[in-house]
Structures are given as C-alpha cells and as structure tokens.
Amino acid sequence: MKTTKSEVAMADGWRRVSRALTRHGHETKSPGRWGFTLIELLVVISIMAILASFTLMGVGGVKRLQWINTAKAEMTQIQSALDDYKAKYGVYPPSNANSITTYTSPQTNSMYPPLFYELCGVTNKVVNGVNVYQPLDGSVAIPVNSVQTAFGVGAFINCSQGSGEDTTAARNFLMSLKANRLYALTNNGVPNVTILITSVGGPDIRYQPLGAQNVNPFRYVYPGVNNPSGYDLWVNLVINNKTNLICNWSPNPIINSGYP
C-alpha cells in the first residue's frame, strides 16, 4: 500500500517528538521525579493535535481529488459520445428549449436536457395503445406527446425509423452506462424523465439541486454560451462549502463560480 506524504510527515513528526521528549527527560530527571510536568504534557498534546490536523487535511485533499477526477472522467465519456453523435447526425443534440433563462437561475432547464434519450438512442413504438419512445436499454418509455412538454422539442433525432430495407437504426453512444449515472424524475408534470447524473453526488449531502440527496445532474446547453460554436457541459461538486465547477470550457475546476 502506497504511503501518502501526509502519513510520512506525521510519522516523522512523531519521531521528532519522541526524541525530544526522551532527551528532555534525560536532562531534567532527578531522583524522585518521574513523568512530565503539566506544561510538558500540554506541549505534547498541542504537537499531536497539529500533526493530526495535517493528516486530516491531507486525507480531505485526496478525497476531493478523487471526486473531481471521477466527475471529469464521466464528463469525458459524455463528451466522447457527443462527438460520435455529431459525426453521425451533423449536429449536437438539442438542449432543453423550455424557457431557458440564465445559468445562475436554479430553475434553468440546463439541468433537464434530453441527453439520455439522444445519446442512448430510442425506438418509436406503440405500447398498450400509447405511442412512446422506448430507450434502447429497455428502460421506462416516454410518451411521444410528452416530449415537447418535458424538453421543449418535438421529437428525438437518434431514433430508429422505417422498416425493412429502409430502416434507419438508432445507435447507443453511451454503452455500458452504469445505473448510478441515471436518475428518473418528474419534469413539467411528465413522470419518469431520465437524465444523466454524476456518480459522486454533491458530494456534500446538503447540495441538492434537484431536491434529492446524492442526485447531481450534468448540465447541458447547445449552442453554448462559453462555447458558442459547440456546447456547454458542466457539473458542480460542492466540497467543504465550496463549489467546484467541472466544465468543458476550463481544464481546471473553477472554485465558487456562481453557477447553480
């Protein structure tokens, strides 16, 4: 198991304290005197507290880095799928067109894009007398007449169409997508609307942009504001009361950006 720098520093600190205390005890010990004075004990406790705080800070920094790297990897997967999508259809998937205002508004529909359906692909079929879009992964279908209400678009582009030799098959650009990357909610009164989320959650449990713990959506707008010729894709990680914006217009996290 690899030893971290904080663990090495703490071990070195303990060795220094031990040597100092041993040396100090040899210099001051007299017949009938054993142990340490109250001041000496307070000094030792203070040093121990300082070393412990360094260790906790090191562990917290490692955990933050793990969360950020995980979110970056998940965003890269989505970006790769978006590039493959554009290679096939010539455009990027549409974003939610229902009254998009500003990114700083918690009600912005960037949190409810149709990315899952466009990147995972759908088929159009009739189920129990209802015309629906059925995702290729077999998950819950969405009625065709509800797509406009949920996403502000009339139909999905990445959809199997036609029959026989004229069939145009939809394609799943996000193969092997784990269940902890998906969340079904009710959007504009439409139930079971599936969106893409990050597996690391807030990660602070108090950060609940969709009102549910550990449910943190990837936000998407096309055309982008920061990337006018492309799209904006981002996710927020709230760690120790600081917002870490992971986005496709900055190589590094942006701290306390103001984005919801």
Order of alpha helices (4+ residues) and beta strands (2+ residues): alpha-alpha-alpha-beta-beta-beta-alpha-beta-beta-beta-beta-beta-beta-beta
